[in-house]
Amino acid sequence: MKKIYYLSTCNTCTRIINELELPEGFQLQDIKTEPITEQQIEEMRALTDSYENLFSKRARLYKELGLKEKSLSENDFKNYILEHYTFLKRPVILFNDQIFIGNSKKTVASAKTAIHAK
């Protein structure tokens, strides 16, 4: 699978997608206009340790809803991501059987290396 879940209004996501120099065949899904399905989040979860890894604790709603003070379960993380796109740590890059989550330099560099490996 070659797919990127991102937000088209996010400058960081746009910069990373340009930086990755994606080859043909990549599917881009703007999670604001095309929300994530339960099947899609389960596919992502299968490639990482937990739903928490996919969850953005930097989201404005995280603080507004007081989630920082709550003890969230794996199911809570999953449900919040499905409920509102802002809770997905972006971008999420799926390449073959690998997943790259977030926008850290190390993550982006690893994704670029994997995508362009010969």
MMTF fields as JSON, N, C-alpha, C and O atoms, coordinates in Angstrom:
{
  "mmtfVersion": "1.0.0",
  "mmtfProducer": "UNKNOWN",
  "numBonds": 471,
  "numAtoms": 472,
  "numGroups": 118,
  "numChains": 1,
  "numModels": 1,
  "chainsPerModel": [1],
  "groupsPerChain": [118],
  "chainIdList": ["A"],
  "bondAtomList": [4, 2, 8, 6, 12, 10, 16, 14, 20, 18, 24, 22, 28, 26, 32, 30, 36, 34, 40, 38, 44, 42, 48, 46, 52, 50, 56, 54, 60, 58, 64, 62, 68, 66, 72, 70, 76, 74, 80, 78, 84, 82, 88, 86, 92, 90, 96, 94, 100, 98, 104, 102, 108, 106, 112, 110, 116, 114, 120, 118, 124, 122, 128, 126, 132, 130, 136, 134, 140, 138, 144, 142, 148, 146, 152, 150, 156, 154, 160, 158, 164, 162, 168, 166, 172, 170, 176, 174, 180, 178, 184, 182, 188, 186, 192, 190, 196, 194, 200, 198, 204, 202, 208, 206, 212, 210, 216, 214, 220, 218, 224, 222, 228, 226, 232, 230, 236, 234, 240, 238, 244, 242, 248, 246, 252, 250, 256, 254, 260, 258, 264, 262, 268, 266, 272, 270, 276, 274, 280, 278, 284, 282, 288, 286, 292, 290, 296, 294, 300, 298, 304, 302, 308, 306, 312, 310, 316, 314, 320, 318, 324, 322, 328, 326, 332, 330, 336, 334, 340, 338, 344, 342, 348, 346, 352, 350, 356, 354, 360, 358, 364, 362, 368, 366, 372, 370, 376, 374, 380, 378, 384, 382, 388, 386, 392, 390, 396, 394, 400, 398, 404, 402, 408, 406, 412, 410, 416, 414, 420, 418, 424, 422, 428, 426, 432, 430, 436, 434, 440, 438, 444, 442, 448, 446, 452, 450, 456, 454, 460, 458, 464, 462, 468, 466],
  "bondOrderList": [1, 1, 1, 1, 1, 1, 1, 1, 1, 1, 1, 1, 1, 1, 1, 1, 1, 1, 1, 1, 1, 1, 1, 1, 1, 1, 1, 1, 1, 1, 1, 1, 1, 1, 1, 1, 1, 1, 1, 1, 1, 1, 1, 1, 1, 1, 1, 1, 1, 1, 1, 1, 1, 1, 1, 1, 1, 1, 1, 1, 1, 1, 1, 1, 1, 1, 1, 1, 1, 1, 1, 1, 1, 1, 1, 1, 1, 1, 1, 1, 1, 1, 1, 1, 1, 1, 1, 1, 1, 1, 1, 1, 1, 1, 1, 1, 1, 1, 1, 1, 1, 1, 1, 1, 1, 1, 1, 1, 1, 1, 1, 1, 1, 1, 1, 1, 1],
  "groupList": [{"groupName": "MET", "atomNameList": ["N", "CA", "C", "O"], "elementList": ["N", "C", "C", "O"], "formalChargeList": [0, 0, 0, 0], "bondAtomList": [1, 0, 2, 1, 3, 2], "bondOrderList": [1, 1, 2], "singleLetterCode": "M", "chemCompType": "L-PEPTIDE LINKING"}, {"groupName": "LYS", "atomNameList": ["N", "CA", "C", "O"], "elementList": ["N", "C", "C", "O"], "formalChargeList": [0, 0, 0, 0], "bondAtomList": [1, 0, 2, 1, 3, 2], "bondOrderList": [1, 1, 2], "singleLetterCode": "K", "chemCompType": "L-PEPTIDE LINKING"}, {"groupName": "ILE", "atomNameList": ["N", "CA", "C", "O"], "elementList": ["N", "C", "C", "O"], "formalChargeList": [0, 0, 0, 0], "bondAtomList": [1, 0, 2, 1, 3, 2], "bondOrderList": [1, 1, 2], "singleLetterCode": "I", "chemCompType": "L-PEPTIDE LINKING"}, {"groupName": "TYR", "atomNameList": ["N", "CA", "C", "O"], "elementList": ["N", "C", "C", "O"], "formalChargeList": [0, 0, 0, 0], "bondAtomList": [1, 0, 2, 1, 3, 2], "bondOrderList": [1, 1, 2], "singleLetterCode": "Y", "chemCompType": "L-PEPTIDE LINKING"}, {"groupName": "LEU", "atomNameList": ["N", "CA", "C", "O"], "elementList": ["N", "C", "C", "O"], "formalChargeList": [0, 0, 0, 0], "bondAtomList": [1, 0, 2, 1, 3, 2], "bondOrderList": [1, 1, 2], "singleLetterCode": "L", "chemCompType": "L-PEPTIDE LINKING"}, {"groupName": "SER", "atomNameList": ["N", "CA", "C", "O"], "elementList": ["N", "C", "C", "O"], "formalChargeList": [0, 0, 0, 0], "bondAtomList": [1, 0, 2, 1, 3, 2], "bondOrderList": [1, 1, 2], "singleLetterCode": "S", "chemCompType": "L-PEPTIDE LINKING"}, {"groupName": "THR", "atomNameList": ["N", "CA", "C", "O"], "elementList": ["N", "C", "C", "O"], "formalChargeList": [0, 0, 0, 0], "bondAtomList": [1, 0, 2, 1, 3, 2], "bondOrderList": [1, 1, 2], "singleLetterCode": "T", "chemCompType": "L-PEPTIDE LINKING"}, {"groupName": "CYS", "atomNameList": ["N", "CA", "C", "O"], "elementList": ["N", "C", "C", "O"], "formalChargeList": [0, 0, 0, 0], "bondAtomList": [1, 0, 2, 1, 3, 2], "bondOrderList": [1, 1, 2], "singleLetterCode": "C", "chemCompType": "L-PEPTIDE LINKING"}, {"groupName": "ASN", "atomNameList": ["N", "CA", "C", "O"], "elementList": ["N", "C", "C", "O"], "formalChargeList": [0, 0, 0, 0], "bondAtomList": [1, 0, 2, 1, 3, 2], "bondOrderList": [1, 1, 2], "singleLetterCode": "N", "chemCompType": "L-PEPTIDE LINKING"}, {"groupName": "ARG", "atomNameList": ["N", "CA", "C", "O"], "elementList": ["N", "C", "C", "O"], "formalChargeList": [0, 0, 0, 0], "bondAtomList": [1, 0, 2, 1, 3, 2], "bondOrderList": [1, 1, 2], "singleLetterCode": "R", "chemCompType": "L-PEPTIDE LINKING"}, {"groupName": "GLU", "atomNameList": ["N", "CA", "C", "O"], "elementList": ["N", "C", "C", "O"], "formalChargeList": [0, 0, 0, 0], "bondAtomList": [1, 0, 2, 1, 3, 2], "bondOrderList": [1, 1, 2], "singleLetterCode": "E", "chemCompType": "L-PEPTIDE LINKING"}, {"groupName": "PRO", "atomNameList": ["N", "CA", "C", "O"], "elementList": ["N", "C", "C", "O"], "formalChargeList": [0, 0, 0, 0], "bondAtomList": [1, 0, 2, 1, 3, 2], "bondOrderList": [1, 1, 2], "singleLetterCode": "P", "chemCompType": "L-PEPTIDE LINKING"}, {"groupName": "GLY", "atomNameList": ["N", "CA", "C", "O"], "elementList": ["N", "C", "C", "O"], "formalChargeList": [0, 0, 0, 0], "bondAtomList": [1, 0, 2, 1, 3, 2], "bondOrderList": [1, 1, 2], "singleLetterCode": "G", "chemCompType": "PEPTIDE LINKING"}, {"groupName": "PHE", "atomNameList": ["N", "CA", "C", "O"], "elementList": ["N", "C", "C", "O"], "formalChargeList": [0, 0, 0, 0], "bondAtomList": [1, 0, 2, 1, 3, 2], "bondOrderList": [1, 1, 2], "singleLetterCode": "F", "chemCompType": "L-PEPTIDE LINKING"}, {"groupName": "GLN", "atomNameList": ["N", "CA", "C", "O"], "elementList": ["N", "C", "C", "O"], "formalChargeList": [0, 0, 0, 0], "bondAtomList": [1, 0, 2, 1, 3, 2], "bondOrderList": [1, 1, 2], "singleLetterCode": "Q", "chemCompType": "L-PEPTIDE LINKING"}, {"groupName": "ASP", "atomNameList": ["N", "CA", "C", "O"], "elementList": ["N", "C", "C", "O"], "formalChargeList": [0, 0, 0, 0], "bondAtomList": [1, 0, 2, 1, 3, 2], "bondOrderList": [1, 1, 2], "singleLetterCode": "D", "chemCompType": "L-PEPTIDE LINKING"}, {"groupName": "ALA", "atomNameList": ["N", "CA", "C", "O"], "elementList": ["N", "C", "C", "O"], "formalChargeList": [0, 0, 0, 0], "bondAtomList": [1, 0, 2, 1, 3, 2], "bondOrderList": [1, 1, 2], "singleLetterCode": "A", "chemCompType": "L-PEPTIDE LINKING"}, {"groupName": "HIS", "atomNameList": ["N", "CA", "C", "O"], "elementList": ["N", "C", "C", "O"], "formalChargeList": [0, 0, 0, 0], "bondAtomList": [1, 0, 2, 1, 3, 2], "bondOrderList": [1, 1, 2], "singleLetterCode": "H", "chemCompType": "L-PEPTIDE LINKING"}, {"groupName": "VAL", "atomNameList": ["N", "CA", "C", "O"], "elementList": ["N", "C", "C", "O"], "formalChargeList": [0, 0, 0, 0], "bondAtomList": [1, 0, 2, 1, 3, 2], "bondOrderList": [1, 1, 2], "singleLetterCode": "V", "chemCompType": "L-PEPTIDE LINKING"}],
  "groupTypeList": [0, 1, 1, 2, 3, 3, 4, 5, 6, 7, 8, 6, 7, 6, 9, 2, 2, 8, 10, 4, 10, 4, 11, 10, 12, 13, 14, 4, 14, 15, 2, 1, 6, 10, 11, 2, 6, 10, 14, 14, 2, 10, 10, 0, 9, 16, 4, 6, 15, 5, 3, 10, 8, 4, 13, 5, 1, 9, 16, 9, 4, 3, 1, 10, 4, 12, 4, 1, 10, 1, 5, 4, 5, 10, 8, 15, 13, 1, 8, 3, 2, 4, 10, 17, 3, 6, 13, 4, 1, 9, 11, 18, 2, 4, 13, 8, 15, 14, 2, 13, 2, 12, 8, 5, 1, 1, 6, 18, 16, 5, 16, 1, 6, 16, 2, 17, 16, 1],
  "groupIdList": [1, 2, 3, 4, 5, 6, 7, 8, 9, 10, 11, 12, 13, 14, 15, 16, 17, 18, 19, 20, 21, 22, 23, 24, 25, 26, 27, 28, 29, 30, 31, 32, 33, 34, 35, 36, 37, 38, 39, 40, 41, 42, 43, 44, 45, 46, 47, 48, 49, 50, 51, 52, 53, 54, 55, 56, 57, 58, 59, 60, 61, 62, 63, 64, 65, 66, 67, 68, 69, 70, 71, 72, 73, 74, 75, 76, 77, 78, 79, 80, 81, 82, 83, 84, 85, 86, 87, 88, 89, 90, 91, 92, 93, 94, 95, 96, 97, 98, 99, 100, 101, 102, 103, 104, 105, 106, 107, 108, 109, 110, 111, 112, 113, 114, 115, 116, 117, 118],
  "secStructList": [7, 3, 3, 3, 3, 3, 7, 6, 6, 7, 2, 2, 2, 2, 2, 2, 2, 2, 2, 2, 6, 7, 7, 6, 6, 7, 3, 3, 3, 3, 6, 6, 6, 1, 7, 7, 7, 2, 2, 2, 2, 2, 2, 2, 2, 2, 6, 1, 1, 7, 1, 4, 4, 4, 5, 7, 6, 6, 7, 2, 2, 2, 2, 2, 6, 6, 4, 4, 4, 1, 7, 7, 7, 2, 2, 2, 2, 2, 2, 2, 2, 2, 2, 7, 4, 4, 4, 5, 7, 1, 7, 3, 3, 3, 3, 6, 6, 3, 3, 3, 3, 1, 7, 7, 2, 2, 2, 2, 2, 2, 2, 2, 2, 2, 2, 2, 7, 7],
  "xCoordList": [0.827, 0.0, 0.873, 1.876, 0.485, 1.196, 0.162, -0.561, 0.103, -0.942, -0.445, 0.372, -0.959, -0.642, -1.95, -2.776, -2.111, -3.218, -2.66, -1.68, -3.281, -2.742, -3.873, -5.041, -3.506, -4.447, -3.964, -2.855, -4.79, -4.361, -4.151, -3.423, -4.784, -4.63, -3.418, -3.151, -2.694, -1.529, -0.254, 0.106, 0.413, 1.637, 2.726, 3.493, 2.798, 3.81, 3.563, 4.505, 2.327, 2.0, 2.361, 2.963, 1.99, 2.274, 3.784, 4.252, 4.544, 6.002, 6.598, 7.468, 6.125, 6.651, 6.33, 7.196, 5.122, 4.739, 5.629, 6.072, 5.894, 6.797, 8.217, 8.888, 8.664, 10.012, 10.206, 11.309, 9.138, 9.239, 9.423, 9.845, 9.108, 9.237, 8.605, 9.28, 7.31, 6.584, 6.579, 6.324, 6.859, 6.743, 5.27, 4.389, 5.016, 3.648, 3.041, 3.751, 1.729, 1.045, 0.687, 0.03, 1.099, 0.736, -0.66, -1.017, -1.439, -2.779, -2.729, -2.218, -3.264, -3.312, -4.75, -5.676, -4.929, -6.272, -6.271, -5.643, -6.991, -7.158, -8.198, -9.38, -7.758, -8.637, -9.727, -10.65, -9.627, -10.682, -11.864, -13.017, -11.586, -12.659, -13.083, -14.197, -12.201, -12.511, -12.103, -10.989, -13.001, -12.662, -12.165, -12.499, -11.364, -10.813, -11.936, -12.794, -11.917, -12.895, -12.316, -11.114, -13.181, -12.722, -11.764, -10.777, -12.051, -11.165, -9.782, -8.768, -9.733, -8.443, -7.633, -6.425, -8.282, -7.517, -7.042, -5.978, -7.822, -7.392, -6.204, -5.326, -6.174, -5.01, -3.77, -2.69, -3.923, -2.793, -2.342, -1.147, -3.309, -3.005, -2.243, -1.38, -2.557, -1.885, -0.387, 0.396, 0.008, 1.409, 2.174, 3.371, 1.495, 2.162, 1.758, 0.924, 2.344, 2.146, 0.795, 0.276, 0.226, -1.002, -1.718, -1.14, -2.976, -3.714, -3.114, -3.169, -2.549, -1.936, -0.814, -0.611, -0.084, 0.973, 0.417, 1.119, -0.839, -1.484, -2.16, -2.613, -2.223, -2.988, -2.116, -1.004, -2.626, -1.888, -2.279, -3.416, -1.335, -1.575, -1.303, -1.406, -0.957, -0.729, -1.976, -2.003, -3.002, -4.246, -4.886, -4.906, -5.401, -6.044, -7.191, -7.36, -7.969, -9.105, -8.666, -9.423, -7.462, -6.942, -6.947, -7.354, -6.486, -6.458, -7.853, -8.255, -8.6, -9.941, -10.891, -11.707, -10.79, -11.683, -11.167, -11.804, -10.005, -9.441, -8.957, -8.912, -8.593, -8.186, -6.847, -6.545, -6.049, -4.737, -4.883, -4.03, -5.98, -6.204, -6.855, -6.961, -7.287, -7.975, -7.018, -6.018, -7.342, -6.58, -7.327, -8.38, -6.776, -7.451, -7.031, -5.86, -8.006, -7.728, -7.42, -7.598, -6.962, -6.712, -7.985, -7.94, -9.111, -10.39, -10.74, -11.297, -10.413, -10.653, -9.841, -10.367, -8.554, -7.705, -8.296, -8.388, -8.69, -9.281, -10.542, -10.701, -11.432, -12.698, -12.513, -13.212, -11.583, -11.336, -10.783, -11.162, -9.896, -9.353, -10.47, -10.527, -11.346, -12.465, -13.467, -14.102, -13.601, -14.567, -14.134, -14.967, -12.842, -12.378, -10.971, -10.059, -10.811, -9.536, -8.35, -7.214, -8.597, -7.496, -6.704, -5.561, -7.31, -6.633, -5.656, -4.922, -5.636, -4.662, -3.335, -3.283, -2.271, -0.934, -0.591, -0.653, -0.234, -0.068, 1.342, 2.087, 1.69, 0.985, 1.242, 2.186, 0.385, 0.619, 0.923, 0.107, 2.104, 2.559, 2.6, 3.293, 1.845, 1.868, 2.616, 2.256, 3.653, 4.436, 4.746, 5.478, 4.171, 4.264, 3.786, 2.634, 4.601, 4.165, 4.761, 4.891, 5.124, 5.722, 4.787, 4.005, 4.885, 4.102, 5.039, 5.933, 4.819, 5.599, 4.583, 3.733, 4.676, 3.662, 4.276, 5.252, 3.694, 4.108, 5.098, 5.431, 5.568, 6.379, 7.787, 8.427, 8.271, 9.646, 10.624, 10.354, 11.753, 12.767, 13.183, 13.352, 13.347, 13.772, 12.727, 13.077, 11.453, 10.367, 10.303, 10.184, 10.381, 10.319, 11.521, 11.375, 12.702, 13.903, 13.776, 14.145, 13.261, 13.077, 12.087, 12.306, 11.012, 10.003, 10.61, 10.394, 11.36, 11.974, 12.96, 13.003, 13.752, 14.704, 13.973, 14.371, 12.914, 12.149, 11.504, 11.546, 10.913, 10.215, 11.164, 10.807, 12.369, 13.304, 14.388, 15.316, 14.277, 15.245, 15.109, 14.001, 16.221, 16.207, 16.257, 16.254],
  "yCoordList": [-1.186, 0.0, 1.252, 1.328, 2.201, 3.476, 4.566, 4.947, 5.065, 6.025, 7.015, 6.689, 8.237, 9.264, 9.88, 10.348, 9.867, 10.56, 11.9, 11.946, 12.985, 14.31, 15.326, 14.991, 16.561, 17.666, 18.678, 19.2, 18.959, 19.851, 21.288, 22.055, 21.646, 23.003, 23.141, 24.223, 22.051, 22.059, 22.284, 21.466, 23.397, 23.716, 22.679, 22.375, 22.137, 21.119, 19.868, 19.313, 19.418, 18.24, 18.481, 17.626, 19.644, 19.982, 19.99, 19.463, 20.593, 20.644, 19.237, 18.933, 18.386, 17.018, 16.239, 15.539, 16.349, 15.633, 16.078, 15.247, 17.368, 17.868, 17.345, 16.958, 17.335, 16.877, 15.388, 14.961, 14.609, 13.165, 12.799, 11.685, 13.731, 13.463, 12.113, 11.183, 12.027, 10.761, 10.219, 10.961, 8.939, 8.309, 8.079, 8.279, 7.662, 7.357, 6.298, 5.482, 6.328, 5.261, 5.569, 4.759, 6.716, 7.084, 7.682, 8.488, 7.276, 7.816, 8.788, 8.457, 9.988, 10.982, 11.112, 11.223, 11.097, 11.263, 12.44, 12.403, 13.496, 14.663, 14.288, 14.141, 14.135, 13.608, 14.586, 14.209, 15.831, 16.79, 16.616, 16.7, 16.377, 16.227, 14.776, 14.504, 13.844, 12.419, 11.749, 11.24, 11.751, 11.226, 9.776, 8.99, 9.466, 8.125, 7.165, 7.503, 5.984, 4.96, 4.067, 4.084, 3.301, 2.377, 1.348, 0.979, 0.887, -0.081, 0.53, -0.138, 1.782, 2.433, 2.589, 2.353, 2.983, 3.159, 1.808, 1.717, 0.767, -0.566, -1.048, -1.744, -0.683, -1.004, -0.292, -0.881, 0.97, 1.727, 1.098, 0.926, 0.759, 0.181, -1.134, -1.441, -1.905, -3.185, -3.001, -3.931, -1.81, -1.548, -0.824, -0.57, -0.496, 0.201, -0.438, -1.342, 0.031, -0.595, -0.308, -1.126, 0.865, 1.247, 2.372, 3.034, 2.579, 3.728, 5.022, 6.069, 4.932, 6.127, 6.672, 7.885, 5.786, 6.239, 7.08, 7.927, 6.838, 7.573, 8.857, 9.666, 9.037, 10.123, 11.348, 11.243, 12.511, 13.759, 14.417, 14.852, 14.48, 15.158, 16.66, 17.404, 17.084, 18.504, 19.174, 20.387, 18.373, 18.909, 19.893, 19.663, 20.983, 22.004, 21.403, 21.73, 20.53, 19.908, 19.036, 18.851, 18.51, 17.672, 18.469, 17.972, 19.712, 20.577, 21.093, 21.116, 21.513, 22.083, 21.108, 21.508, 19.829, 18.822, 18.271, 17.42, 18.768, 18.331, 16.891, 16.235, 16.392, 14.987, 14.721, 13.59, 15.779, 15.636, 15.133, 14.406, 15.536, 15.154, 13.78, 13.246, 13.212, 11.919, 10.791, 10.992, 9.617, 8.421, 7.747, 7.141, 7.861, 7.352, 5.917, 5.557, 5.111, 3.726, 3.685, 4.675, 2.539, 2.356, 2.636, 3.258, 2.173, 2.384, 3.873, 4.348, 4.608, 6.055, 6.744, 7.582, 6.388, 6.993, 6.736, 7.647, 5.502, 5.126, 5.94, 6.496, 6.008, 6.706, 8.202, 8.793, 8.824, 10.255, 10.52, 11.501, 9.657, 9.825, 9.699, 10.475, 8.736, 8.558, 9.715, 10.072, 10.29, 11.355, 12.677, 13.402, 12.994, 14.28, 14.154, 13.652, 14.612, 14.476, 15.099, 14.666, 16.102, 16.793, 15.884, 16.188, 14.767, 13.872, 12.901, 12.198, 12.852, 11.979, 12.716, 13.834, 12.094, 12.674, 12.633, 11.575, 13.779, 13.865, 14.251, 14.863, 13.874, 12.938, 11.493, 11.204, 10.601, 9.162, 8.627, 8.731, 8.055, 7.54, 6.022, 5.445, 5.388, 3.93, 3.587, 4.033, 2.796, 2.385, 0.905, 0.49, 0.116, -1.338, -1.776, -1.515, -2.413, -2.847, -1.989, -2.435, -0.754, 0.147, 1.326, 1.711, 1.886, 3.071, 4.122, 3.811, 5.363, 6.49, 7.509, 7.979, 7.845, 8.668, 9.973, 9.971, 11.084, 12.384, 13.096, 12.639, 14.244, 15.124, 15.379, 16.357, 14.508, 14.712, 14.501, 13.742, 15.176, 15.057, 13.605, 13.15, 12.881, 11.483, 10.627, 9.786, 10.84, 10.087, 10.37, 9.448, 11.64, 12.037, 11.471, 10.977, 11.543, 11.007, 9.492, 8.972, 8.792, 7.338, 7.005, 6.069, 7.757, 7.526, 7.756, 6.966, 8.825, 9.153, 8.065, 7.67, 7.581, 6.504, 5.239, 4.608, 4.882, 3.675, 3.801, 2.867, 4.952, 5.174, 5.142, 4.65, 5.663, 5.767, 4.688, 4.754, 3.698, 2.598, 1.793, 1.506, 1.446, 0.672, -0.797, -1.62],
  "zCoordList": [0.0, 0.0, 0.0, 0.71, -0.785, -0.856, -0.645, -1.566, 0.591, 0.92, 1.954, 2.816, 1.848, 2.834, 3.328, 2.544, 4.639, 5.279, 5.741, 6.484, 5.303, 5.588, 5.644, 5.453, 5.907, 5.923, 4.894, 5.007, 3.89, 2.803, 3.282, 2.653, 4.386, 4.914, 5.837, 6.36, 6.033, 6.921, 6.1, 5.254, 6.364, 5.627, 5.848, 4.933, 7.047, 7.349, 6.515, 5.95, 6.429, 5.609, 4.146, 3.498, 3.638, 2.237, 1.983, 0.974, 2.91, 2.765, 2.749, 1.932, 3.655, 3.743, 2.467, 1.941, 1.972, 0.742, -0.415, -1.209, -0.517, -1.57, -1.364, -2.321, -0.123, 0.21, -0.104, -0.448, 0.015, -0.213, -1.684, -1.996, -2.594, -4.042, -4.368, -4.811, -4.143, -4.273, -5.699, -6.648, -5.847, -7.16, -7.505, -6.669, -8.728, -9.169, -8.255, -7.666, -8.152, -7.439, -6.003, -5.349, -5.493, -4.128, -4.112, -4.971, -3.124, -2.949, -1.776, -0.707, -1.983, -0.92, -0.441, -1.245, 0.872, 1.435, 2.388, 3.446, 1.996, 2.854, 3.909, 3.598, 5.143, 6.188, 6.615, 7.337, 6.176, 6.49, 5.542, 5.965, 4.28, 3.29, 3.109, 2.661, 3.454, 3.35, 4.666, 4.786, 5.642, 6.982, 6.956, 6.069, 7.954, 8.113, 8.512, 9.328, 7.935, 8.293, 9.391, 9.656, 10.01, 11.043, 10.454, 11.091, 9.25, 8.592, 8.358, 8.563, 7.935, 7.689, 8.967, 8.966, 10.054, 11.298, 11.822, 12.433, 11.587, 12.008, 11.167, 11.679, 9.887, 9.042, 9.567, 9.628, 9.946, 10.499, 11.816, 12.057, 12.662, 13.975, 13.836, 14.658, 12.807, 12.599, 12.331, 12.519, 11.894, 11.563, 12.678, 12.541, 13.768, 14.868, 16.201, 16.235, 17.277, 18.582, 19.226, 19.986, 18.917, 19.618, 18.885, 18.023, 19.235, 18.708, 19.258, 18.613, 20.442, 21.044, 20.158, 20.096, 19.472, 18.57, 17.413, 16.861, 17.055, 15.962, 16.442, 15.633, 17.742, 18.353, 18.575, 19.091, 18.182, 18.369, 19.69, 19.872, 20.587, 21.856, 21.734, 22.709, 20.531, 20.277, 19.705, 19.5, 19.451, 18.887, 19.872, 21.081, 19.329, 20.148, 20.969, 22.144, 20.347, 21.037, 22.215, 23.168, 22.152, 23.24, 24.546, 25.596, 24.454, 25.637, 25.957, 27.12, 24.922, 25.128, 25.804, 26.633, 25.453, 26.034, 27.363, 27.984, 27.789, 29.062, 29.044, 30.085, 27.858, 27.746, 28.425, 28.806, 28.57, 29.208, 30.648, 31.156, 31.291, 32.686, 32.815, 33.919, 31.705, 31.75, 31.396, 30.706, 31.878, 31.522, 30.369, 30.568, 29.174, 27.981, 27.673, 27.792, 27.277, 26.876, 25.382, 24.673, 24.919, 23.484, 22.686, 21.624, 23.207, 22.531, 22.477, 21.487, 23.545, 23.569, 22.475, 21.742, 22.364, 21.337, 19.95, 19.128, 19.703, 18.412, 18.135, 17.048, 19.114, 18.928, 18.709, 17.887, 19.431, 19.223, 17.821, 17.181, 17.347, 15.994, 14.961, 14.007, 15.15, 14.215, 14.303, 13.31, 15.487, 15.72, 15.082, 14.538, 15.143, 14.627, 14.049, 14.706, 12.826, 12.11, 12.831, 12.639, 13.653, 14.301, 15.245, 15.586, 15.666, 16.607, 15.94, 16.634, 14.62, 13.953, 13.838, 13.324, 14.315, 14.184, 12.696, 12.069, 12.139, 10.683, 10.28, 11.046, 9.049, 8.177, 8.606, 9.341, 8.131, 8.302, 6.913, 5.997, 6.774, 5.48, 5.558, 6.396, 4.67, 4.569, 3.29, 2.201, 3.443, 2.282, 2.428, 3.326, 1.523, 1.606, 2.991, 3.337, 3.773, 5.107, 6.209, 7.349, 5.869, 6.854, 7.099, 6.23, 8.297, 8.63, 9.213, 10.0, 8.815, 9.305, 9.813, 9.056, 11.095, 11.743, 12.231, 12.981, 11.796, 12.305, 11.418, 10.325, 11.924, 11.096, 11.623, 11.236, 12.501, 12.985, 11.835, 10.904, 11.912, 10.847, 10.646, 9.514, 11.75, 11.685, 10.964, 10.135, 11.277, 10.649, 9.152, 8.345, 8.786, 7.375, 6.614, 5.495, 7.219, 6.571, 6.375, 5.322, 7.371, 7.254, 6.147, 5.378, 6.063, 5.021, 3.643, 2.724, 3.504, 2.206, 1.795, 0.63, 2.752, 2.474, 2.006, 1.027, 2.709, 2.353, 0.972, 0.172, 0.704, -0.558, -1.745, -2.816, -1.559, -2.675, -2.689, -3.495, -1.806, -1.797, -3.089, -3.544, -3.652, -4.912, -4.605, -5.521]
}
